[in-house]
Amino acid sequence: MEERVLLVGGGGREHAIARALSTATLFAYSSNRNPGIADLANEVRIGSETDTEAIVDFATEIEATLAIIGPEAALAAGVVDALDEAGIYAFGPRADQARLETDKAYQREFMVEHGIDARPEFETFESVEEAVAYVERVDGDVAVKPRGLTGGKGVRVTGDQVSNAEAVEYMRESGYDEWVIEERLLGEEFTVQAFVANGTLRPTPAVQDHKRAYEGDEGPNTGGMGSYSDARAILPFMTAADYEAAVEVLQETVDAMADYRGVLYGQFMLTADGPKVIEYNVRFGDPEAMNTLPVLETDFLDVLTAAREGDSLPPLSFRNQATVCKYAVPEGYPTDPTAGARVTVDVDAVEDTDLFYASVDEREDGLYTTTSRSFAVLGRGKTIAAAENRAEAALADVGEGFHVRHDIGTEALIQTRIEHMRSLRGDN
């Protein structure tokens, strides 16, 4: 049977998904034209990723047998629900299940209700003034989170990113009314993504993302400047028990959600007491999808068809390679980005590298930056150091007008993670 797969979304994450679906006949629907996806798809339709009617019309027109939804906004808008009603199986959660990501207060209340204890202490507020008053009087550092979606850029942590006074100013100027205020967790962040359907959960290797814009984890939060994974399931600062504990939290979460399907992404803080949930996402991460899918040896299409047929998902096999992903973004990103730099990078000369486009302006004479993240380069190797060297080699001719966090995946930065966890755990 020919599988005709509709991919919704046009970023770097979706480019990685498109490559992983090489055995399917692919169609794409997105708000931007991603040249990498366009090269792989039979057709790309441009439109709003939250326009459920237009997406269903396109899926029906192309006779889609499957769909996969990349962006969280599309999931929140009910694209899966609408495709279900049209008789088209979509790998992703319904809108009510997507609240696990889109509503941070619901997320924490869900964990309390279902006895999922791997979480910080928290308070929720329905007005900014009540939230501000709490931050002004609280004893200790806190994470300040708008209740809804912010594109990964909405959280401020006192004692780390901002002072209490700066957090209060941010809250008052943000335009958000409802807030979640949590105790600050100390440790190292990591992500575990899992494929879920029909009661089956298949975890993928742990990844560490880097949200801060500048080297040394300085500057404002971004959508993600890059990430790395090891040739095994765990990261150098973790133990196997840490990974297993994170997977158990994901399993508890799935057990509490009837008929969940799609990707479940747990962003964890590895503390001295083990992993705690910072947040859930209900789709692939960006850039984490680019670490995971290129080393997935199991045919991703087999995962989707098993999900659709009501079968247990196949066991996952991964290539024994570490990965390092680095984003090239326009200068000034994310606060004051400058568009218009020409993209000149070419990864063909460097073995075990991949190029994933995110947001670029395609003109007659080439590709140019917009004001969003432009493209990501992934290096693969037997070790993280080898993968990092390849990513850097591929970025050697990135040109002017771009910013890259060159420290991602370096031995020096990873060693600081190892030493940080040793210190927190009291190890010698």
Buried (B, 14 or more C-beta within 10 A) or exposed (E): EEBBBBBBBBBBBBBBBBBBBEEBBBBBBBBBBBBBBBEBBEEBBEBBBBBBEBBBBBBBEBEBBBBBBBBBBBBBBBBBBBBBEBEBBBBBBBBEBBBBBBBBBBBBBBBEEEEBEBBBEBBBBEEBEBBBEBBEEBEEBBBBBBBBBBEBBBBBBBBEBBEBEEBBBBBEEBEBBBBBBBBBBBBBBBBBBBBBBBBBBBBBBBBBBBBBBEBEBEBBBBBBBBBBBBBBBBBBBBBEEBBEBBBEBBBBBBEBBEEBBBBBBBBBBBBEEBBBBBBBBBBBBBBBBBBBBBBBEBBBBEBBBBBBEEEEBBEBEBEEBBBBBBBBBBBBBBEEBEBEBBBEBEBEEBEBBBBBBBBBBBEEEEBBBBBBBBBBBBBBBEEBBBBBBBBBBBBEEBEEBBBBBBBBBBEEBBEBBBEBBEEBEEEE
